[in-house]
Amino acid sequence: MFLDPPTYILALQNNIRARPISWEGAVRAKTITDADLKKIKSIDKVRKEQRKHTIDADVGSFVALLLGDGSSPSIFEAAAKRMDIIQYMLVLTGDLLEDVPSLISALIQHPSPFKPLLPLLKVGNTTEDPIPLLTSSILSTLLSHALASTKTTSQIDQALPLIYSYLSTLSKSADAGLQDIAVQEYSAVLRNKKSREIFWNQRKETLDPLINILRVASGAGKETDSTLWSGGSSIRTIADGGIGGGVGLQLLYHVLLVIWQLSFEGELVGEGLHDEHDIIILYTHLLRLSPKEKTTRLLLSTLLNLLTSNRLTLLPAAVLARLPSLLSTLKTRHLTDPDALEDLQSLSDLLEDYTKTQTTFDEYAAELNSGHLRWSPPHRNPTFWRENARRILEENQGELPRKLAAILGKGWENDKQVLAIGCNDVACLVKEVPEKRAMLEKLGLKARVMALMAETDESVRWESLRAVGEWLRYSFDAK
């Protein structure tokens, strides 16, 4: 899949093309040879057809010019001290790759197709430095073709981590243009299983900044997930040309495209995306906000890839995120894209089959396992607690109360209702199974709800007071 070159890169290339280069001076200084200069002039500032004819007639010599051979270095190595020549040749190389497809095939068959270029990723100290920007564009093109046409080689294995690390610096930039360069070039190289595995292995560098962009787009930061969990906002809250946090539609689409490509390794990445990023809840919210059918298509397809390959862990999260009801709403939007319609139906069928077999206990357990609480129906249902409190405490050797203790052990500075809900659950457990108070106390729950009586949030104070009251009631009754 190939995308239009980022505007940022096009403007940089046009600027460099307009600069004069003292080629003859470079020959006199023995920076480049006279033969190098003749080759450069034969393909520079000429029509595309003439350029293609010249290269096709002697493709080997142009491969040697750009990548070197046994007897002469690459132009990028020979002119290492002439930054103006390096920049110009990077732009010219980019033009050649676009105009002469046969040159790409010849370059990737070179014994070391990336070696002269990789050091250029480290030139300069800022993300705006032109040499690494232009180099990454060329490398991503070469790697994309190499990954599609050959088996993974040691050269590819060496190059991918380096270009991923460089692109990660762009994705962390505050400049949307640089971010878009990163995600487009990621997309170009995520062509096969190996490239996606390496991307995933470097996910702290590669993936985390992209998830942060999606969180900004959703209107929820890393520690402010109440918007995601509540299902607030709708498509009508989105401004034209972008969504939450000023994230542009083009950048949003390209980030979603990268994660869609990654989702083809669903078994590898699914649980990690869930544990580290609450991906199902985030994607459900983004689907609710999706401003265009093309973003909806990517969201649906990614969810389908992840859910089908991680049914045990991710289907409960999808129900908890209220994805089934959202899919029903989407069916009224009159989507026209056939792929989106097919994925929408497949997701609906998958979740319908799953929910038919689930109980209220399964819903509550899934919520605890997600690490986040909301006022879902079980919490306020006395019948649920009468029928399930003992099972909650005893199943899997007390796994669920340990999860509850872990949730209540956090501060939840930006989502205090989680603490209120947790205290409610402790109160219900003590009320229904008072003989298990020692078990809950051992987990630290008694001390925690007592401490929460001093919380500034009124709902937390009330629910913690109720929990402590249940504890004291049974303590007095025992005397």
BATORMI-115629 format. One record per residue: x, y, z of N, C-alpha, C, O, CB in turn; residue in one letter. Coordinates in steps of 0.1 Angstrom, whole numbers, plus 5000, padded with zeros to 4 digits. Atoms other than C-alpha are relative to their C-alpha. Glycine has a CB too. Layout:
BEGIN
XYZXYZXYZXYZXYZA ...
This chain:
BEGIN
500849885000500050005000500950125000501850145008499050005012M 499149885001501550334989499150135002498050144996500750004987F 500749884997500450675002500750124993501850114990499950025015L 499449885006500951024988501250055009501050055021499050114998D 498949954992504351174999499550115009498750205005501150054991P 500449894991503951405030500350134994501450154988500649985014P 499849865005503651775021501450055006502150124999498950095004T 498849964994506551835045501249964992502250044990500149955015Y 498850055008508951615025500050074986501150104981499849854999I 500149945014507751754991500650145001501350184992498650004995L 499449864999508552115003501550005002502250084996499350075011A 498650014997511952015016500749964987501850014984500349895011L 499450045012512751834983500150114990501150134983499349884994Q 500049895009511752134962501050105003501750164995498650064999N 499149904995513852364983501549964996502350044992499950025015N 498750055002516952144979500349994985501450024980500249865006I 499850015015516452094941500450144995501150154985498749954993R 499749865005516652474937501450055003501850164999498950105005A 498749954996520052504953501149974990501149864985500449945014R 498950035009523152534931501149925007501349935019500650134995P 499050084995525852274936501350024991501250014979499649855000I 498749995008529552324926500549864998501449815005501050095008S 499650145003529951984910501549994996502249905000499149944990W 498650005005533252074892500950025012502049965012500250114990E 499249984989534652194925500149875008501249845014499550115009G 500050124993533751864941500949904993501649825000498649945001A 499150095008535651684913501450045003502349955005499750004985V 498749954997538651904918500549965014501749945015500150154998R 499650034986538651834955500049855002500349805013499050065010A 500050144999538451464947498949945009499049835015501449955004K 501250054993535151434966499249904992498849804998499150125005T 500650105009533651264937500949994987501750084985498550054996I 499150025012535151134904499350074988498150104989500249854998T 500649955013534651274869498949904995497949954989501150024990D 501050095004532850954861498750015007497650005002500649855001A 501249984992530451004890499250124995498050124993500450025015D 500649885005529751354877499249984987498150034985501050114999L 500750035013528951234842498749925002497749954996501049924991K 501350084997526450984856498950095006497850085002500349885009K 501049914993524751244878499450094990498250114989500750085011I 500549915010524451494849499149934990498250004984501150084994K 500850075010523051234826498649975005497749944996500749864996S 501350034995520051184849499450115008498250115012500049875009I 500549894993519651514866499450114991500050144981501250065009D 500749905008517251784853499849964986500050044977500950135001K 500450055013516151574824498649945001498149925012501049894994V 501350054999512751444814500049865005501049785005499450004985R 500150134994511451134831500349894990501049794994498649985005K 499750115009511550924799501449994997501949884995499250034987E 498650015002515151014792500749945012501749865010500650144997Q 499350054988516150944828499849855000500749785003499450075012R 500350145000514450604826500849924990501449824992498549974998K 499250075011516150514793501450005003502149895001499850084987H 498649994997519550624805500449895011501349825010500450145005T 499750094989519350414837499849864996500649774999499150035012I 500350145004517750104821501249954991501449834990498750004992D 498950045009520650104796501349965007502149895002500350114990A 498750044992523350074823499750015015500350085023501150104997D 500550004986521550004856501049975010501050025021498849915002V 499050044991524549844872500950115004501350125016500849894994G 499149884997526650164870499350095010500050165018500550074987S 500749914991523950364887499849945014499750015024498650044994F 500050074987523550104915501450025007501450055019499749854998V 498749984994527350134920500250155004500850175015501149974989A 499949864996527050514921499350025014499850095022499350094989L 500749984988524450504948500449915012500349965024498549984998L 499750094989525550204968501449955001501849885010499149884999L 498650045001529150144958500149864994499149794993500650015014G 499750145004530849834945501349965006501850035014500049984984D 498850044994533949644952501250094998502150095006500449874994G 498949915003536149914937499850145004500850225004500449994986S 500249864997534550234946498850025010497949935011499650084987S 501049984990532450374975498750064994498750114983500550095011P 501349935003528850494974500250155000501150205007498949965010S 499949855001528450864965499750065014500250165018499050054990I 500449954987526950905000501249985010501450065019498849935006F 498850014992530250775016501150094995501850155003500449854999E 498949925005532550954992499850155003500850225005500049984984A 500349864997530851294998499550025014498850125016498950054990A 500549994986530351245035500250145006499550185015500749905008A 499849874994531851585043499350124993499450234997501550035000K 500749905008529751775017498549985002497949914995500449994985R 501450014997526351805033499150044988498049994987499650075012M 500849955011525051995003499849894989498749874983500550134994D 500050105010525951714979499149885005498449824998501449954996I 500850104994524451455003498550034999497849944995500449975015I 501449975001521151635005499550004985498449944983499850155005Q 500450005014521051684967499849864995498949834988501050084992Y 500150135005521751324960498949925007498449835000501449935003M 501250074994519151204985498750044993497949954990499950045015L 501249965007516551414967500049944986498949894982500050154999V 499950065013517751294933499749855001499049794992501450024994L 500350144999517650934945498649975002498049884997500849945012T 501450024998514150974957499250024987498349944984499550115010G 500649985014513251104922500249884992499349834985500550124993D 499750125008514950804906499149885004498649814996501549975001L 500850114995513050554928498650014995497949914992500149995015L 501449985004509750714918499949984985498949934980499650145004E 500050005014510650734881500449874993499949844982500850124994D 499450125007512550414874499849885009500749855017501550034997V 500250124992511050104890501149894999501449825009498749944996P 499050105002513749884875501250035009502049935013500549994986S 498949964992516350074896499849955014500749905021500250155000L 500350054986514549974929500349855000501049815010498550035003I 499750145000514749614919501549975000501949875007499349934988S 498550025000518449644911500650035013501649965018500650084988A 499449964987519249824943499849905011500749885019499450145004L 500350094989517549574966500749874998500849785007498549985002I 499350125002519549294950501550025003502349935002499949964985Q 498649984996522849464960500349935013499449915021500250165002H 499750074987524749274987499850085013499450025023501549964999P 500249924988524449565011499150124996499650234995501350055007S 500849895006521449774999499750125009499450225005498749944995P 500349904990521049975031501250065007501150175013499049955010F 498849964993524550005044500550144999500750215009501149914997K 499649865001525550345029499050105005499450215008500350034985P 501149904996522250505040499850005015499550105020498749974993L 500350014985521850385076500750105008500150165017500349865005L 499349904991524550605091499450154998499650235007501550014996P 500649865002522750915076498850025009498450145011499650014985L 501149984990519850855100500450075012499650125020499349865003L 499449944987522150975128500650144998501150205007501049915006K 499449865002523251305111499050105005497850105004500150024984V 500849894994522051615129499549975014499649865019498850034991G 500450014986520551675163498550035002498150015014500850105008N 501449974998516951775157499149924990499749874980499750154998T 500850085009513951605141499850074986499350014977498649985006T 500249925013513851885114501249994991501250044980499750145003E 498850015009517351795100499649934987499149824988501149925008D 500550065013516851725063500649874996500049794990500350104989P 499350125005519451445058499349885005498949794997501450005004I 500750124996517851185081498549994995498049884993500049995015P 501450005006514351295069500049944986499149854983499450145000L 500050055014515251235033500549854999500049784991500950094992L 499550145000517150915041499049905004498849804998501249995010T 501150104995514250755060499049984989498549874987499450055012S 501050015011512050825030500549904989499849814985499850134993S 499450105009514450635007500149865006499749764999501450054996I 499950134994515050355031498749935001498649814999500650015014L 501350074999511350295037499549954987498949854986499050105006S 500350045014510850274999500749874997500149774992500350114990T 499250125003513650024995499649885009499549775003501550035002L 500450104992512649825025498649944997498449824997500050045015L 501350045004509049815014500149904988499449794989499150124996S 499950095011510049654981500849885003500449774998500750084988H 499250124996512649424996499149905008499249785006501250055008A 500950094992510049295021499049934992498649824995499450085011L 501050065008507549234994500549904990499849814985499350114993A 499550085011509849064969501049905004501349814996500650094990S 499050094996512448874989499749955014498950015022501450065000T 500050054987512748665020500850095009501750165005500549855001K 499249924991513948845051501549965000501849855001499449995014T 498650025000517648895051500650065012500050135019500750054987T 499349944989520248985077500150164998500050235008501449955002S 500049855003520449335060498750065004498750175010500350034985Q 501349944996516749385065499850005015499350095021498849924993I 500150014985516849265101500850105007500550155018500549865004D 499149904995519649515107499450144998499450235007501450004995Q 500549875003517949805090498750045007498550155011499850014985A 501449974994514349775104500150065014499550175016499249885000L 499949944986515249845141500550144999500150235007500849925009P 499449875000517250145131499150104994499050224999501350004991L 500949915005514650305109498850025009498250135010499549964986I 501149994990511950225135500450105011499650195015499649875006Y 499549914990514050405161500050144996499650235003501449965005S 499949875005514550705139498550064999498250175003500750014987Y 501449965003510850725129499350035014498450125014499249904992L 500649984987509850705166500250145005499450205012500549905010S 499749874996511551035172499150104993498750204999501550044998T 500949915008509351195145498649995006497950095008500049964985L 501450024995506151035159499850075014498750105018499749855001S 500149934986506951195194500050154998499850225008501149955009K 499949865002507251535178498650075002497650005001500550034986S 501249934999504651805185499550054986498450104985500150125009A 500349965014504651875147499349894993499849784991501350034992D 500850105006501851695130500549954986500349844982498650054997A 499450035012503751705097501149895002501149804994500650124993G 499050104997506651505112499449875005499849765001501050055011L 500750124996504251265129499449934988499549804987498850045009Q 500550065012502651205095501049934992500849824986499250104992D 498950075007505951125079500349875007500549765000501350095000I 499750134993506650865106498949894997499349784994500050035015A 501050115002503350685103499949954986499649844983498650055005V 500150045014503350685065501249904997501049814990500150124990Q 498950085002506850535065499949875008500449765003501350075003E 500350124993505950285092499149914991499349794989499350025014Y 500950085008503050175070500649944987500349834984498850094995S 499350055012505350135040500849875002500949794994500950104994A 499250124998507449875057499449895008499949785010501250055008V 500750114992504849685078499449904990498249894990499050065009L 500550085011504549445048499949855003499249784996500950034988R 500050154998505149105063500149985015500350075023501149934993N 500050044986505248915096501250045007501150095018499949855001K 498849964994508848985103500150145004500550185015501249964991K 499949864997508649355100499050045011499350135019499750084987S 501049974989505549365122500549955013500250015024498649944996R 499450054988507249145148501050095006501150125018500649864998E 498949904995510249385150499350135005499750185015501050034989I 500749884996507849685152499449975014499550065023498950034990F 500650044987506049505181501049995011500850045022499249884999W 499050014990509249425199500550135005501050155016501249914994N 499549864997510149795198498850095004498950215002500850064989Q 501249934999506649895208500050125009499350225008498949915004R 499949884991507650135236500550124992500050234994501049975011K 499649905009509350335209499050034989498650144986501449974993E 500749995013507150265179498550025002497950124997500249884992T 501550004999503550205191499550105010498550165007499649865004L 500549914989503250405223499750144995498650194999500950005011D 500349875004503450745206498850004991498050104991501250064992P 501250015008500750635181498849985008497750055005500249884990L 501150014991498450525208499750135007498550175009500249895011I 500349874994498950865225499350094990498550174995501450065004N 500749915010497851035192498549965000497750045000500649984986I 501350055000494750815193499250045013498150085012499949854998L 500649954988494050905229499750145000498650195004500949975012R 500349855002494351275221498750014991497950094994501250074995V 501149995009491951215192498749965007497650015003500349914988A 501350054993489451035215499650105011498550095016500349875006S 500449914990489551315240500449955014499950015024498650035000G 499750054987491051105268501549975001502149914992499349875003A 498650024998494651105281500249865007499249795010500650115008G 499650134995496450805295499349975014498949865016501549995002K 500650024987495050865330498650055001498150065013500950065011E 501449944999491651015321499149924991498749964981500050154996T 500750095009489850715307498550005003497749934996500549865002D 501550004997486350805321499250034988498149984986499750105012S 500749975012485450955288499849874992498749854986500750104992T 500150125008486150625271499049905006498349844999501449934999L 500850104993484450415297498550045000497649955000500549975014W 501349964999481350625299499250004987498050004986499950145006S 500650005013480750625262499550144996498650154987498949904999G 500449865003480351005261500550044987501349974981500550095011G 499649945012480751215231499349934988498949824989501550014997S 500650065012479251155197500650074988501450164989498550024999S 499549955012480051225161499750154998500550224992499549934988I 500349865001478351565164500950095007500850215005498550025004R 499149924992480951685188501350034993502250114997500349945013T 498749995007483751665162500050114990499150134982500249874993I 499849895009485051965144500349954986500949844984501050105005A 499650035013485451965106501549994999502250085004499450104990D 498650015003488851845094500949945011502149915009500650144998G 499250064989489951685127499149955011497949975010501150095005G 500850044989488751525159500650055013501350165012499849855000I 499549944988489651565195501550045001502349974994499849905011G 498749954998492751755205500750064987501950074987500949885004G 499449945012493151895170500749904991501449944982500950115003G 499350105008494351565155499350004986498149994985499949865006V 500649995014493851605117499549864995500049765000501050054991G 500550125005491851355098501049914993501049794994498850034990L 499050075007494751255076501049925009501249815007500850094991Q 499150064990497051185106499249885007499849775009500550105010L 500850114994494250985123499949884991500149774995498650065003L 500150115009493750775092501349924999501249804999499550054986Y 498750075002497450695088500449935012500949825011501150114996H 499750074987497850605125499149875000499649765004499750085012V 500950115000494750375122500549894990500349774992498650044997L 499550095010496250225091501249915005501249795003500550084987L 498850074994499550135109499549895010500049785009500950095006V 500550094990497649965137499249894994499249774999499250075012I 500750105007495449785113501049904994500749784995499150064988W 499050105005498549635096500649925011500849805009501150084993Q 499550084989499849535130499049905005499449795010500450105012L 501050094994496549365139500049874992499349774997498750074999S 500050135007497249095113500949905007500949785004500650024985F 499350094991499548955139499350005014499850025024501550055003E 500849994988496648945163500349915012500349965023498649964996G 499750094989497748645183501350055008501450045020500349864995E 498849954994501148815190499750135008500250155019501050034989L 500149874994499849165198498750025008498650125016500050104989V 501349984994496249125210500050035015499550135020499149894997G 500149994986496749065247500950125005500550195015500549885007E 499249894996499549325249499350134998499450225006501350004992G 500849875003497349595233498950015010498650135014499449994986L 501149994990494649505258500650045013500150135020499349875001H 499549974987496849505289500750135001500550205011501149895003D 499249884999498949805280499250124996499550245000501249994991E 500749885005496450025262498550005000497850094994500550024986H 501550015000492849905268499550034985498650114983499450115009D 500249975014492749885230498549994996498050074987500849914991I 501450025004489149755227499150125004498350174997499449875006I 500749894995487750035248500350134992499450204989500250025016I 499649895008489750295230499550004986499050104981501650014999L 500550015013488750165196498550014999497950064990500549874994Y 501449984999485150145206499650145000498650194994499449925012T 500349864998485150505216500350074987499650164982500850065011H 499749945013486950605184499049974989498750054980501449964995L 501150045009484350415164498850085001498150124992499749855001L 501249914997481650615181500350144994499350204990499850005015R 499749865005483450935170500450014986500550124980501250055009L 499450005013484650825136499450094990498250094988499949864994S 500649905009484251115112499849974986499150034979500950125001P 500050045014484650935079499849854999500249785008501250054993K 500250145003483750605064501349924999501449815003499249974988E 498850075001487350525057500749985013501449875015501050094991K 499550034986488350555094499149905007499649815014500050135008T 500950104995485250355103500449864995500549765003498650034997T 499650135006486450075079501249955007501349835010500350024985R 498850044994489850065095499849965015500349865019501150115000L 500450034986488450065131499349865001499749785009499250105006L 500750135000486049775123500949894996500849785003498950014990L 499150115004488649565105501049975011501349855013500750044987S 499050024989491249615133499349925012499949835017500650135005T 500750074990488649515159499749854997499949765005498750075003L 500350145004487649205139501349925001501249805005499450004986L 498750085000491349095135500449975015500749855017501150084994N 499550024987492049135172499049915008499549825015500150135008L 501050094993488748975185500049864996499949775004498750064999L 500150145005488848675163501349925004501249805005499950004985T 498850074997492448595173500250005016501249945020501250064993S 499950004985491948665211498750005006498350085014500850135004N 501450004996488448555218499949995016499150065022499349884994R 500150034986489048445254500250135008499550165018501049905005L 499649884992490648775266499350134995499050225003501550035000T 500549875005489149045243498550004998498050114998500750034987L 501549995002485548945237499350055013498450135012499449864997L 500649944988484749015274500250155001499350225005500649935013P 499849855000486349355270499150074991498750184993501550034997A 500849945010484349425239498550025006497950125003499949914988A 501449994994481049355258500050105011499150185012499649865006V 499949904990482249565287500050144994499550235000501349975009L 499949875007482949855263498750034993498650144986501250004990A 501349985007479349815250500250014985499550084978499450135005R 499850005015480649745215498749944993498449994982501249914997L 501250065007477549525206498950114997498450114986499449895008P 501049905002475149815211500550114990499750164982499650075014S 499449905009477450055192499949944985499650014976501450035003L 500150065013477549805163498550014994498350034982500449865000L 501449995004473749805162499750144995498950164986499049965012S 500249865004473750185160500750034987500150104978500650105011T 499349985013476350175132499249954988499350004977501449935000L 500850055011473949965111499050094995498550074984499449875005K 501049905004471650265110500650114992500050204987499250055012T 499349895007474350485095500149994985500550094978501450015006R 500150025015473850355060501450004994501750084985499250104994H 498650015005477550265054499949954985499049874982500949915008L 500050055014478350205017501249924996501249854986499950124990T 498850085003481850055018499749855002499449815013501250055009D 500350144999481449685011500949935011500449845018500249934987P 499150064990484449585033499650045014499549965023501550054998D 500549964987483149795062498749935004498649895015499850155000A 501250064997479749645059500249855003499549805012499050014988L 499750154997481149285058500649995014500249905021501049954989E 499450014986483349355089499050035011499049975021501250095000D 501049964990480449515107499149885003498849855014499150124995L 500950124999478249205101500849895007500349825016499549954987Q 499250114993481148965111500250035015500149945023501349994993S 499949974986481749155143498749985008498749935019500550155001L 501350014994478049165151499749855003499349825014498950064992S 500350154998477748785146500949945011500549865019500249934986D 499050064990480948715166499550045014499649955023501450064997L 500349954987479748925196498649945004498449915016499950155001L 501350064997476148785194500249865005499649825014499150014988E 499750134996477448435195500649995014500349905022500949934990D 499449994987479548525225499150035011499149965022501250095000Y 500949954989476948715245498949905004498449905015499450134996T 501050104997474448425242500449915011499649855018499749924987K 499550104990476648215265500550065012500949995022501249924994T 499549934988477548485290499050025011497850045008500750134996Q 500849974988476148535325500350145005501350205001500149895010T 499649884994476048845346501349995008502050095009498850055010T 498750024994478848695366501250024991502250084994500049865007F 499049985010480948675335500350154997501450194995499749924987D 499949855003480249045328500850075011501750155009498650064998E 499349934989481349145363501549955001502350045003499349965013Y 498650055000484448925362500950074989502050104992500149854998A 499349935011485449075328500350145004501450195001499250004987A 499849864996485049425343501250015010502150095009498850065006E 498950004991487349345372501349974993502450034996499849895012L 498850045007489849175349500550114991501750124988499849884992N 499549885008489949495328500850105008501550185002498850064994S 499349914992491349685357499350135002499950235007501350024994G 500849884999488649955355498649975003498049874998500250084987H 501450024997485249985370499150124995499550234995499949995016L 501049905004482150165358498649965007498549845011499850024985R 501350044994478550165371499249924991498149964986499250135004W 500850105008477449865351499049945008499149955021501049904994S 501250054992474249685361500349925012499649935022499149934991P 499850094988475749425385500250075013499850035023501149914997P 499649944988477049675409498950045009499050045022500950134997H 501149954992473649805420498949905001497849935005499450134993R 501050105000471749475417500149915012501049825013500149924987N 499950084988471049315451499949854997500549775003498850035009P 500150145003470048985434501349954995501749834998498949984989T 498750055005473348965416500949975012501649875012500750114992F 499150034989475248995449499549885009500449815014500050135009W 500550124993472948745467500549874994500849775000498550015002R 499850125007473548495440501549974997501949864994499350004987E 498650025005477248555432501150045009502350025007500150084988N 499049944991479048715462501049895004502249905004499450065012A 499250114995480348375475500949954988502149924990499249895006R 499250055011481448265440501150104996502250064993499149994987R 499049895002483248605435501249985009502449995005499450145002I 498950024990485248535467500849874998502049875001499450015014L 499350135000486048175461500549954987501449874987499049905005E 499650065013486448115424501550034997502050145000499150064989E 498649985003490048065412500850055012501750135011500250094988N 499249974988491348085448500050155003501150205007501449944999Q 500149854996490148445453500650094991501150204994500650015014G 499449925010491448585421499350144998499950244998500049934986E 500749875002488648845417500150105011500350225009498549974998L 499749904989488949005452501450065000501650175003499749945014P 498649955001492649035446500050114989500750214990501049894996R 500149895010491849225414499350125005499750235002499249944987K 500749884994489349445433501050085009501050205009498849955008L 499049944991492149515459501050084992501450194996500749905009A 499049935008494549615431499450124994500150234994500549914989A 500649885005492049855416499850105010500150225008498649964994I 500249904989491250015449501350055005501350165011499249945011L 498749954996494950045456500550114993501550184997500949895000G 499549895008495350305429499350135004498350135011499849974985K 500549874996494750675433498850054992497950124997501050105000G 501149955009492450735403499750155001498650195002498849925002W 500149854998493151105405499050064990498350164993501350074999E 500849955010491251165373498749934997497949964988500750014987N 501250085002488450915377499649945013499649825016500249884989D 500350044987487350905413498849905001498749835011499750125009K 501150084999484150715405500449855001499749775006499150024988Q 499550144999486250395402500149965015499849855019501449984993V 499950024985486950425440498749985006498549895015500850115006L 501350014994483350475448499449864996498749805005499150114994A 500550135004482350165428500649895007500049795011500149984984I 499250114993485049955444499549995015499449885020501550035000G 500550014986483850055479498649945000498349875010500050155006C 501450075001480249965469500249854999499449785006499350054987N 499950145001481449625459500549935013500049825016501049964988D 499550054988483349575491498849995010498749895017501150095006V 501250004992480149665510499149884997498649825007499250134999A 500950115004478149415491500649865003499849775008499750014985C 499450134996480649135496499949975015499649865019501550004995L 500050014986480849195533498549975005498349885014500550125008V 501450024996477049205536499549864997498849805005499150104992K 500550135004476448885517500849885005500249775008499949994985E 499250114996479348675529500950055012502150065011500949954989V 499249944989480348825563501149915006502149965012499050045012P 498950094995482348515573501350014993502349964997499549865000E 498849995008484848605546500750145003501650184995499749994985K 499449874998485748945562501549995003502250084999499350065013R 498550014997489148815574500849994987501950044986500249875009A 499450015013489948725538500250134994501350174988499249904991M 500049865006489049075526501050095008501750175002498650065000L 499149914992490949235555501549964997502350054996499749985015E 498650045004494049025546500550064987501750094985500149855000K 499649945013493949175511500250155001500550224992498949964990L 499849854997494049525527498850084996498850204996501150054991G 501249925004490449615517499450075011498950185009499049904994L 500649934988489249705552500850135002500250245004500049915012K 499149884997492249945557499850104989499750224991501449965001A 500149905011491750095522498750075000498650194998500149924987R 501249935000488050165525499950105012499350205011498849905000V 499949904989488650325559500850124997500450235000500649935013M 499249885004491350545545499250094990499350214990501349954993A 500849935010488950645516498950095007498350175000499449914990L 501049914993486550795542500450145001499650235003499749955014M 499449864999488851095542500150064986500750174984501350005007A 499949945013488551145504499350134998498250155005499549894990E 500749875002487551485491498849974991497850054992501050104993T 501250035009485151325465498849955009499049855016500449904989D 501250034991481651305481499549864997499249795007498950104997E 500550135003480650985463500949895006500549795010499849984985S 499050104994483850805474499849995015499849895021501450044997V 500250004986483250915510498849925004498849855014499950155005R 501250064997479750795510500149854998499649775007498850054991W 499950145002480450455495501049935010500849825014500449974985E 499150064990483450395518499450005013499649905021501350095000S 500750004987481350495548499049885001498949825011499350135002L 501050115001478750235537500749875002500349785008499250004987R 499250134999481449965533500549985015500449875020501250014991A 499550014986482950045568498849965009498949895019500750135004V 501250034992479350035582499749865000499349805010498950094995G 500350145001478749685569501049925008500749835015500149954985E 499050074992482049575584499750015015499849915022501450064997W 500249984986481249725618498749935004498649885016499950155003L 501350064997477649595617500249855004499749805014499050014989R 499850144997478849235615501049985012501049885018500549934987Y 499150014989481649305640499250015013499549935023501150115000S 500849984988479049425666499149885002498949835013499250134999F 500950124999476649135657500749885006500149795012499449974987D 499250124996479448885664500350015015500649905021501349994993A 499749984986479849025700498849965009498949965021500450145003K 
